[in-house]
Amino acid sequence: MTAPLPTLADGGPPARVAPRPSLGGAVLRAVLAIPVAALGVAVVLGMDRFRYGEAHLTAWTLEHVLRRPASVPSPEAVFYYRAAATPVPVWGGFTITEECSAAWFVGGVLVATALLLVLWRRARAGRLLVASLVTVVLLVVVNTARMVLITEATVHWGETGFGWSHTVGGSILMIATLCLCALLFARIALLPREADRP
């Protein structure tokens, strides 16, 4: 026989208690976390292929957005661009090094997302995945824009333009982007919305 609930003095209903997460939900989150973590590790370990993709993306942006001829003729992370439209075309090129690549950031975001899927049960899995996707896309887009900025500054102002755009402008841009990514990730994935508040 169950004991009767005590009568409340104000006659109101008992406080609603949030249900505990089920074991099935924990297993599902762990299953989701495995490929996300594997993808993050693969990005870092396969950095050469990632940088090669970044070189192609930068060359595509130069050619189709800025109408500057560019290409990636070799299977390395090097893109070439036409620096001057003279009768004899002058071409320049840049290598996307590990330090200039977004691979470390992208891999870190994916691994962090996988850890949060397993450890931070208060954050919904769907929102974590959306936050991860938004952050990764933003990192890749901004880093590509940084490479384009460095290229254009070098074309127009030579070594001085390269130095300022690479050391100062590019660094400030990436620092600002990292801060924005952290805020976006927290807002989308971790901070509760009004509908989620008790």
Backbone bond lengths (Angstrom), bond angles and torsions (degrees), N, CA, C in turn:
res aa  C-N    CA-C-N  psi(-1)  N-CA   C-N-CA  omega(-1)  CA-C   N-CA-C  phi
1 M - - - 1.464 - - 1.520 108.47 -
2 T 1.337 115.74 137.17 1.454 120.34 179.43 1.513 109.95 -88.89
3 A 1.320 115.62 145.62 1.457 119.88 179.04 1.514 109.68 -79.51
4 P 1.337 117.51 142.53 1.473 119.92 179.42 1.524 110.61 -69.42
5 L 1.337 114.82 148.57 1.453 120.00 177.37 1.522 109.50 -73.66
6 P 1.321 118.20 141.77 1.468 119.05 178.21 1.517 111.04 -66.96
7 T 1.323 114.45 146.78 1.461 120.16 179.06 1.515 109.79 -74.72
8 L 1.350 116.60 134.39 1.450 120.55 179.44 1.513 109.65 -82.17
9 A 1.324 115.02 144.47 1.460 119.85 -175.89 1.515 111.85 -63.87
10 D 1.335 117.56 -36.80 1.468 118.47 -177.07 1.517 112.39 -91.94
11 G 1.319 116.28 0.40 1.456 119.15 177.66 1.508 114.15 76.82
12 G 1.336 118.30 3.88 1.456 120.90 -178.25 1.511 111.58 -82.16
13 P 1.312 117.21 166.78 1.468 120.82 179.22 1.516 110.47 -72.01
14 P 1.324 118.30 157.29 1.458 120.61 176.86 1.519 111.20 -66.52
15 A 1.318 114.88 153.62 1.462 119.80 -178.85 1.520 109.96 -62.28
16 R 1.326 114.82 141.12 1.459 120.38 179.54 1.519 109.48 -78.07
17 V 1.297 116.19 128.50 1.455 121.84 -179.88 1.515 108.79 -101.59
18 A 1.318 115.87 129.21 1.464 119.88 179.70 1.519 110.08 -64.98
19 P 1.333 117.15 131.83 1.458 119.28 -179.72 1.513 111.61 -66.86
20 R 1.316 114.96 145.73 1.445 119.11 176.51 1.530 110.51 -72.57
21 P 1.342 116.85 141.98 1.469 118.48 178.88 1.520 111.26 -61.35
22 S 1.311 114.69 137.85 1.451 119.74 -177.25 1.525 110.62 -77.11
23 L 1.343 114.20 161.56 1.459 119.56 177.81 1.520 110.51 -64.74
24 G 1.344 116.79 -34.90 1.461 119.79 179.13 1.512 112.08 -63.00
25 G 1.351 116.52 -37.74 1.461 119.65 177.29 1.510 111.99 -64.97
26 A 1.338 116.09 -38.59 1.466 119.68 178.49 1.518 111.16 -65.49
27 V 1.313 116.23 -39.61 1.467 119.89 179.21 1.523 110.03 -66.10
28 L 1.335 116.95 -41.81 1.460 120.61 179.57 1.524 111.06 -62.55
29 R 1.323 116.72 -42.00 1.458 119.78 178.79 1.526 111.00 -64.80
30 A 1.339 116.85 -38.61 1.460 120.03 177.67 1.525 110.79 -65.23
31 V 1.330 116.33 -39.56 1.468 120.30 178.33 1.524 110.44 -64.29
32 L 1.336 117.15 -38.47 1.463 120.45 177.14 1.527 111.14 -68.62
33 A 1.327 116.24 -34.98 1.459 119.96 -175.84 1.527 112.25 -69.43
34 I 1.321 117.48 -30.52 1.466 120.07 -175.44 1.527 112.35 -61.15
35 P 1.354 120.19 -53.37 1.469 117.99 179.88 1.520 112.84 -67.60
36 V 1.344 117.89 -30.42 1.468 119.45 178.18 1.528 110.02 -65.01
37 A 1.348 116.05 -45.86 1.464 119.62 178.16 1.524 110.79 -64.81
38 A 1.326 116.98 -40.67 1.466 120.22 179.99 1.532 110.70 -62.62
39 L 1.325 116.44 -39.45 1.464 119.97 178.32 1.525 110.88 -65.19
40 G 1.341 116.75 -40.89 1.458 119.65 177.98 1.511 112.46 -62.45
41 V 1.334 116.38 -43.52 1.465 120.29 178.26 1.520 110.41 -65.88
42 A 1.333 116.76 -39.18 1.468 120.50 -179.78 1.526 111.35 -64.32
43 V 1.335 116.87 -36.18 1.467 120.07 178.78 1.519 110.26 -63.18
44 V 1.331 116.63 -43.73 1.467 120.29 -178.59 1.530 111.18 -70.95
45 L 1.334 116.83 -45.82 1.462 119.79 -178.81 1.528 111.63 -69.34
46 G 1.326 116.12 -33.63 1.463 119.85 177.97 1.509 111.83 -97.99
47 M 1.304 116.61 43.08 1.467 120.94 -174.69 1.521 112.56 -62.50
48 D 1.327 117.69 -31.66 1.467 119.68 179.86 1.519 110.91 -61.84
49 R 1.307 117.39 -43.02 1.471 120.63 178.36 1.523 110.71 -68.89
50 F 1.317 116.46 -36.61 1.471 119.71 178.49 1.523 109.93 -64.86
51 R 1.334 117.24 -43.95 1.460 120.74 179.00 1.530 111.18 -65.52
52 Y 1.318 116.14 -34.48 1.464 119.90 176.26 1.531 110.01 -63.25
53 G 1.319 116.17 -40.96 1.461 119.63 175.89 1.518 112.05 -64.75
54 E 1.332 116.91 -38.38 1.467 120.07 177.38 1.522 111.42 -64.19
55 A 1.338 116.74 -38.34 1.461 119.70 177.25 1.523 110.96 -62.59
56 H 1.332 117.09 -42.55 1.462 120.63 177.16 1.526 111.28 -63.57
57 L 1.331 116.97 -41.77 1.465 120.36 -179.45 1.527 110.69 -65.19
58 T 1.334 117.22 -39.84 1.462 120.38 178.43 1.522 111.11 -66.04
59 A 1.328 116.84 -44.10 1.466 120.34 178.65 1.528 110.77 -63.18
60 W 1.333 116.71 -40.55 1.472 120.06 178.47 1.522 110.56 -62.80
61 T 1.329 117.16 -41.57 1.464 120.73 179.90 1.522 111.10 -65.11
62 L 1.325 116.35 -42.95 1.467 119.54 178.48 1.523 111.24 -60.76
63 E 1.333 116.07 -43.16 1.462 119.42 -174.23 1.521 113.13 -77.93
64 H 1.327 117.77 -39.84 1.463 119.78 -173.11 1.522 113.98 -95.82
65 V 1.313 117.48 -21.67 1.463 119.80 179.17 1.521 110.74 -99.38
66 L 1.328 117.50 -47.27 1.461 121.48 -177.61 1.523 113.04 -98.11
67 R 1.328 117.28 -3.09 1.468 122.55 179.05 1.530 112.27 59.26
68 R 1.315 115.60 33.29 1.462 120.24 175.39 1.527 107.60 -104.36
69 P 1.323 118.53 120.44 1.471 119.66 -179.94 1.526 111.44 -55.46
70 A 1.325 115.25 131.52 1.464 121.08 -179.20 1.516 108.68 -153.56
71 S 1.325 115.59 155.65 1.459 119.61 -179.10 1.516 110.14 -161.04
72 V 1.337 114.47 165.61 1.466 122.35 174.24 1.528 105.88 -124.25
73 P 1.326 118.57 88.11 1.467 120.27 -172.24 1.522 114.81 -79.77
74 S 1.315 117.73 -16.75 1.463 120.04 -176.62 1.524 109.86 -116.72
75 P 1.326 117.42 161.33 1.471 120.47 179.59 1.527 112.76 -78.96
76 E 1.310 117.14 32.00 1.453 122.32 177.55 1.521 109.12 -118.05
77 A 1.332 115.61 167.00 1.469 120.72 -177.27 1.521 110.31 -81.44
78 V 1.332 115.95 59.47 1.463 122.29 -179.10 1.521 107.95 -129.65
79 F 1.334 116.34 127.12 1.462 119.69 175.26 1.528 108.69 -116.65
80 Y 1.332 115.19 143.77 1.457 122.28 179.42 1.522 109.17 -113.39
81 Y 1.318 115.59 148.62 1.459 121.52 -177.52 1.520 108.55 -141.32
82 R 1.320 115.59 151.51 1.465 119.36 177.33 1.524 108.44 -80.47
83 A 1.312 115.67 117.85 1.460 120.39 -176.21 1.524 112.45 -85.90
84 A 1.328 117.64 -26.46 1.464 120.66 -179.37 1.517 108.98 -150.29
85 A 1.349 115.37 136.56 1.469 120.72 -179.98 1.526 109.44 -91.24
86 T 1.298 116.99 62.26 1.460 122.62 178.57 1.527 109.36 -92.50
87 P 1.358 117.91 167.94 1.468 118.53 176.87 1.523 112.43 -52.30
88 V 1.319 116.46 -36.86 1.466 120.51 171.82 1.537 106.17 -106.42
89 P 1.331 118.23 103.66 1.469 120.19 -173.79 1.521 112.69 -57.88
90 V 1.320 114.80 137.22 1.462 121.74 176.68 1.523 107.73 -103.64
91 W 1.321 116.54 124.86 1.453 121.76 -177.76 1.526 109.91 -114.13
92 G 1.310 114.91 145.44 1.455 121.66 173.28 1.517 109.14 -124.91
93 G 1.301 116.40 172.89 1.458 119.12 -179.05 1.514 111.62 -156.03
94 F 1.337 114.87 156.72 1.456 121.56 176.74 1.523 109.49 -134.60
95 T 1.296 114.03 144.14 1.467 120.67 171.36 1.513 108.70 -99.68
96 I 1.320 116.71 129.31 1.467 120.34 175.55 1.523 106.94 -84.99
97 T 1.304 115.76 103.93 1.452 120.88 -178.28 1.530 110.54 -81.22
98 E 1.317 115.67 172.87 1.461 119.67 177.85 1.522 111.51 -62.03
99 E 1.335 116.36 -34.68 1.461 119.36 -179.99 1.518 112.22 -69.73
100 C 1.334 117.45 -27.42 1.467 121.30 -178.72 1.521 112.36 -93.50
101 S 1.305 117.58 -5.09 1.461 121.02 -176.95 1.523 111.12 -84.18
102 A 1.315 115.10 154.17 1.477 121.03 175.14 1.521 111.50 -88.88
103 A 1.332 117.56 4.53 1.466 120.69 -174.21 1.520 112.33 -60.87
104 W 1.340 116.72 -42.40 1.467 119.14 -178.63 1.525 110.29 -61.26
105 F 1.331 116.86 -42.25 1.458 120.92 -178.50 1.521 111.05 -69.07
106 V 1.336 116.45 -43.99 1.463 120.60 -179.50 1.530 110.36 -63.51
107 G 1.318 116.29 -46.69 1.461 119.44 177.93 1.516 111.87 -61.22
108 G 1.325 116.67 -40.98 1.458 120.19 179.07 1.511 112.74 -63.60
109 V 1.329 116.79 -41.04 1.467 120.32 178.41 1.524 111.03 -62.81
110 L 1.322 116.73 -42.85 1.459 120.05 -178.48 1.532 111.58 -66.89
111 V 1.323 117.33 -42.51 1.466 120.22 178.49 1.526 110.28 -65.91
112 A 1.331 117.01 -41.59 1.465 119.99 177.85 1.529 111.12 -62.84
113 T 1.324 116.81 -38.54 1.466 120.31 177.25 1.521 110.90 -62.62
114 A 1.329 116.58 -42.72 1.463 120.19 178.65 1.531 111.14 -62.28
115 L 1.320 117.28 -41.57 1.459 120.09 178.28 1.520 111.65 -64.39
116 L 1.326 116.38 -40.86 1.458 119.82 179.34 1.526 111.17 -67.25
117 L 1.316 117.37 -34.56 1.458 119.99 176.61 1.524 111.46 -59.50
118 V 1.317 116.34 -37.09 1.459 120.53 -177.70 1.521 112.11 -85.26
119 L 1.329 117.19 -40.09 1.459 120.58 -169.15 1.530 113.91 -98.61
120 W 1.321 117.73 -32.07 1.468 120.33 -174.51 1.523 108.99 -102.52
121 R 1.321 115.25 84.49 1.467 120.13 -173.23 1.524 113.12 -71.75
122 R 1.326 117.04 -17.87 1.460 119.61 -178.55 1.523 112.14 -72.78
123 A 1.336 116.75 -22.64 1.459 120.48 179.15 1.527 109.30 -88.10
124 R 1.308 116.44 131.58 1.462 120.70 -179.52 1.525 110.74 -68.29
125 A 1.306 115.21 141.64 1.465 119.95 -177.11 1.521 111.45 -62.04
126 G 1.326 116.78 -42.01 1.457 119.66 -179.06 1.515 112.54 -61.87
127 R 1.326 116.41 -40.96 1.456 119.96 -179.79 1.526 111.22 -70.09
128 L 1.323 117.24 -34.86 1.461 119.91 175.53 1.527 111.30 -62.37
129 L 1.331 115.91 -43.31 1.462 119.28 -179.27 1.528 111.59 -67.46
130 V 1.337 116.54 -39.63 1.464 119.83 177.61 1.523 110.48 -64.82
131 A 1.335 116.71 -43.67 1.463 120.39 178.87 1.523 110.79 -61.33
132 S 1.327 117.24 -40.26 1.456 121.24 178.53 1.523 110.99 -63.42
133 L 1.330 116.70 -44.63 1.468 120.75 -179.54 1.525 111.20 -62.92
134 V 1.328 116.74 -46.05 1.468 120.76 179.88 1.526 110.35 -61.18
135 T 1.320 116.90 -43.43 1.456 121.06 -178.58 1.530 111.56 -65.08
136 V 1.323 116.58 -44.17 1.466 120.43 -179.64 1.526 110.79 -63.13
137 V 1.321 116.99 -45.91 1.472 120.26 179.66 1.522 110.51 -61.37
138 L 1.329 116.86 -43.39 1.466 120.24 -179.78 1.527 111.24 -62.97
139 L 1.320 116.99 -41.68 1.467 120.29 179.11 1.523 111.72 -62.22
140 V 1.317 116.61 -45.05 1.470 120.34 -178.62 1.529 110.65 -66.82
141 V 1.330 117.39 -43.44 1.464 120.77 -178.60 1.522 110.93 -63.91
142 V 1.329 116.92 -46.38 1.469 119.84 -177.90 1.522 110.92 -67.69
143 N 1.327 118.02 -38.95 1.458 119.01 178.73 1.525 111.56 -66.48
144 T 1.334 116.48 -35.56 1.468 119.63 174.27 1.526 110.49 -64.30
145 A 1.332 116.19 -43.20 1.466 119.92 177.42 1.527 110.87 -61.42
146 R 1.317 116.73 -35.94 1.471 120.17 177.83 1.524 111.05 -64.00
147 M 1.343 116.70 -42.35 1.463 119.51 178.55 1.529 111.11 -65.06
148 V 1.320 116.66 -38.59 1.464 120.14 177.51 1.525 110.22 -65.34
149 L 1.343 115.80 -41.24 1.467 120.04 178.03 1.527 111.21 -60.70
150 I 1.310 117.05 -44.42 1.466 120.85 179.16 1.528 110.51 -62.64
151 T 1.327 116.29 -41.69 1.469 120.07 179.66 1.522 111.40 -62.27
152 E 1.336 116.46 -49.05 1.463 119.92 -177.84 1.524 111.27 -65.99
153 A 1.328 117.45 -38.15 1.466 119.64 178.00 1.519 111.01 -64.94
154 T 1.315 117.01 -36.90 1.466 120.73 178.23 1.519 111.22 -67.86
155 V 1.334 116.49 -39.80 1.469 120.39 179.37 1.527 110.52 -63.07
156 H 1.317 116.90 -43.37 1.468 120.41 -172.98 1.526 113.39 -86.26
157 W 1.338 118.98 -31.84 1.466 120.84 -173.51 1.521 113.70 -127.28
158 G 1.316 117.97 8.82 1.451 121.17 173.45 1.521 113.54 67.26
159 E 1.340 114.82 -143.77 1.467 120.16 -176.61 1.519 112.01 -62.75
160 T 1.336 116.92 -35.13 1.468 119.56 178.46 1.520 110.51 -63.88
161 G 1.317 116.21 -43.49 1.458 119.84 178.24 1.508 112.19 -64.18
162 F 1.324 116.53 -39.39 1.456 119.92 177.43 1.527 110.67 -63.05
163 G 1.324 116.85 -46.29 1.455 120.43 -178.18 1.513 112.59 -60.61
164 W 1.333 117.33 -47.43 1.456 120.65 -178.44 1.527 111.91 -69.05
165 S 1.329 116.20 -43.71 1.464 118.53 -176.64 1.520 111.96 -71.13
166 H 1.316 117.20 -32.76 1.458 120.54 -178.11 1.524 111.73 -81.44
167 T 1.324 115.95 -47.80 1.458 119.79 -174.25 1.522 112.65 -82.46
168 V 1.320 117.29 -42.67 1.464 120.76 -173.87 1.531 110.80 -98.59
169 G 1.328 115.94 -64.51 1.465 119.29 -175.51 1.516 113.43 -60.44
170 G 1.337 116.51 -47.83 1.453 120.04 -178.78 1.514 112.64 -64.71
171 S 1.336 116.36 -39.07 1.468 119.55 -179.94 1.523 111.23 -67.30
172 I 1.323 116.54 -44.07 1.471 119.64 178.26 1.518 110.46 -62.21
173 L 1.335 116.21 -41.35 1.463 120.22 179.95 1.526 111.34 -61.37
174 M 1.333 117.69 -44.28 1.457 120.32 -178.15 1.525 111.86 -71.27
175 I 1.331 117.53 -36.35 1.464 119.93 177.13 1.528 110.11 -63.87
176 A 1.334 116.01 -44.60 1.463 119.63 177.75 1.524 111.08 -62.91
177 T 1.333 116.30 -37.89 1.469 120.04 179.46 1.521 111.26 -66.81
178 L 1.326 117.58 -41.40 1.462 120.43 178.60 1.524 110.97 -62.19
179 C 1.326 116.64 -41.73 1.472 119.84 177.40 1.529 110.65 -63.44
180 L 1.330 116.36 -43.60 1.460 120.15 179.09 1.529 110.87 -63.93
181 C 1.331 116.83 -40.87 1.465 120.34 179.27 1.529 111.22 -62.88
182 A 1.337 116.55 -41.13 1.460 119.78 179.01 1.522 110.86 -63.26
183 L 1.337 116.98 -41.90 1.463 120.38 179.29 1.526 111.25 -66.95
184 L 1.341 116.59 -42.77 1.462 120.16 179.50 1.523 111.24 -64.15
185 F 1.318 116.03 -43.66 1.465 119.64 -179.61 1.523 110.13 -61.49
186 A 1.329 116.35 -45.70 1.459 119.69 -179.80 1.521 111.30 -64.69
187 R 1.330 116.58 -39.91 1.468 119.41 -178.28 1.518 111.74 -67.55
188 I 1.333 116.44 -41.58 1.457 119.54 -176.83 1.524 111.64 -76.47
189 A 1.328 116.17 -44.23 1.467 119.85 -168.32 1.515 114.24 -97.13
190 L 1.327 118.08 -37.16 1.457 119.69 -166.89 1.517 114.41 -107.59
191 L 1.337 117.31 -36.27 1.452 119.04 -176.64 1.531 109.68 -81.80
192 P 1.319 119.08 129.12 1.460 119.99 -178.31 1.514 112.04 -71.20
193 R 1.316 114.85 142.78 1.466 120.19 174.23 1.528 108.44 -84.06
194 E 1.350 114.43 172.54 1.462 119.12 -177.06 1.522 110.97 -61.26
195 A 1.332 116.72 -35.92 1.468 119.64 -178.87 1.520 112.24 -69.49
196 D 1.336 116.79 -22.15 1.454 120.01 -178.00 1.524 112.87 -91.76
197 R 1.326 116.12 -10.43 1.466 118.89 -177.51 1.540 109.62 -74.17
198 P 1.318 117.45 142.82 1.470 119.23 178.06 1.523 110.58 -69.13
